[in-house]
């Protein structure tokens, strides 16, 4: 039995790329009693409801994670929450820092408060590789969000609510990602590359959804989960999508890293290897191992970065992933 079966789940940012795939997956494979989709855009909700043939198990709530009162109402009777709402475009966050803070940090705190007050059982927040040793505002806001969700377990006290975080890399084909950008430019015969050395972690939407659902079932509260996923070279992605295109090196943009990181050397001191994923354990007095005492501590000096990864995608694998994400 899935932890979702027969229960009420809510997803913030539910009409985004992840949210829509998550909802479809739950409906098809997990027999939920109810799914609440919380998002800001009425047209996106209208279109998504039509795509789902107005499935009676799905309820659509107009709302914003900035609005604590609306979250308090939306969380009524909810057992599980997946927090996917965020302002995630790096240039947008750099240019609109106050807005990014309101959504990514204040919104996280509002989700936590509403979950505690409504006695939600489990909450998982989606993070990003950019939150590890961040150099841009988006990554910094997500690092603060991660810290808030982990610390929320101490605030829960005797309440049943438990919080965890899932952190993974770039999602193939998500809105605003490089894949749709390259697809638009491929007919021109020229693709822009910021740096020929650049690498990224790569995951599909389905893999991300599966990982979140699995961790909902495994979490004890306080963990930051990191899946083991492959890396790819941006040059290889460009060749996979447009083999004959000329690459125009345009330089790294403000706030952009050459390589991404999901576990830093400092975080590694609290990280264990659980087989197909890592668990960064909280550095807190209330943490008692959370059921991960049998997992293997990572080696001294370990870090998990896209350029030193042991698993790499070939051009053909990239082409297949891009095609399946279309």
Secondary structure, 3 states (H helix, E strand, C coil): CCCCCCCEEEEECCCCHHHHHHHHHHHHHCCCCEEEEEECCHHHHHHHHHHCCCCCCEEEEECCCCCHHHHHHHCCCCCEEEECCCCCCHHHHHHCHHHHHHHHHHHHHHHHHHHHHCCCCEEEEECCHHHCCCCCHHHHHHHHHHHHHHHHHHHHCCCCCEEEEEECCEECCCCCCHHHHHHHHHCCCEEEECCCCCEEEEECHHHHHHHHHHHHHHCCCCCEEEECCCEEEHHHHHHHHCCCCEEEECCCCCCCCCCCEEECHHHHCCEEECCCEEEECCCCCCCCCCCCCCCEECCCCCCEECCCCCCECCHHHHHHHHHHHC
